[in-house]
Amino acid sequence: MKLNTKTMKFRFILFFLLAGICLQTEAQRSDKNTAPAMTDGVVYSLPRTGIRIHVTATREKLFAGPYAQFAEAMLGLKNAPMADREQWTITGVEVETFSEPDPDCVYKAKGWAGALVSLTPEGVIAGINAQSESTAMAAPVTTFLEDQPVPDFPFKDLSMNPFFEKPDSTSRNVLVAKTLQEKAQEAAHTVTKLRKRRFKTLANGYDEQLPDGKAYNVMVEELGKLEDEYVSLFIGKSYTGTYHYTFDFIPDNNSASGEVVFRFSDTKGVLPKTDLSGKPMQIELKKLDGLAASQSKLKSTAASSSEVYYRTPGKAELRLMNGVSLMAFTRLDIAQYGTVLSVPEELLDGTHHILFHPETGAIKSISTK
């Protein structure tokens, strides 16, 4: 069957239209697996290192006994404290690092590289063409814990005897308070009786057989507690508590010397650096230039259009000083003491997977899988 000229022209036109549609559809399919080129770019930061100092302090609060002045005369206890006092001691210092976005190292990745960059929740570069693990950075914290409760007057039982003389006709039935010395004598007498009672219990010196086992142990223990309670009326009571404090310090790009982190007082404990009643605890951070100098020598001077940067951290020595006394010493990796470098453009072709350390911004791994 012969086709006329109009029919053949119509079929040719229809063929070319269908071919164009197929080619366009195939191009769209292939573009799904290709990262779009970013014209404006993706903003990201490099991390900087902060120093977190954990301080442990012990507080001892001593209450002088109400009968302290009679301790040696009535019980033979020497050097009994005559006044209340409070003593603080630093018992531990720990140093660790944390990271946060560096406001001085904010960049924009453009072109194909911008579509390949992955970031942490804080906006720090974490990977290129790779699914990075999300690691949340610790927020800077400076904490002053409230003091543990200490009673205003811890002596609940001052005597087993009344505080007033028994009224009689000579005093016209008026209550007469006993003197402090008389109450101290009664308390000392009670201590003596408790010691005798405990001795007889331990020596089984009673005519009637005492219970044994658990009841016997409880009796001896309670007698000891009563004796300690009454002896404390002469020698006083002390309360000891341990407290934990955290301070953060963010170094700049240079060494630091004489920076006050917190203050400390033997009678007030750990204080903020703004409280001038305490002695300053200072930080000395010495930048070790050897590693950074070697990194800078290898830094390329050629301009790069990728605009994707990473960081190699530097080294530093940290000293925490209490005046001229050394409290803590350690060596640390400090990101801002290192060198900022650009990722080679040949690694940004979409076939390489790069992961970064979110803590320092250094390259963690490069692979093609």
Helices and strands as residue ranges (DSSP letters): H 5-31, E 38-63, G 68-70, H 71-75, E 85-110, H 111-116, E 117-119, E 125-128, E 164-165, E 176-177, H 180-203, H 214-235, E 237-249, E 256-265, E 269-271, E 279-288, H 289-297, E 309-322, E 325-342, G 345-348, E 353-356, E 363-367
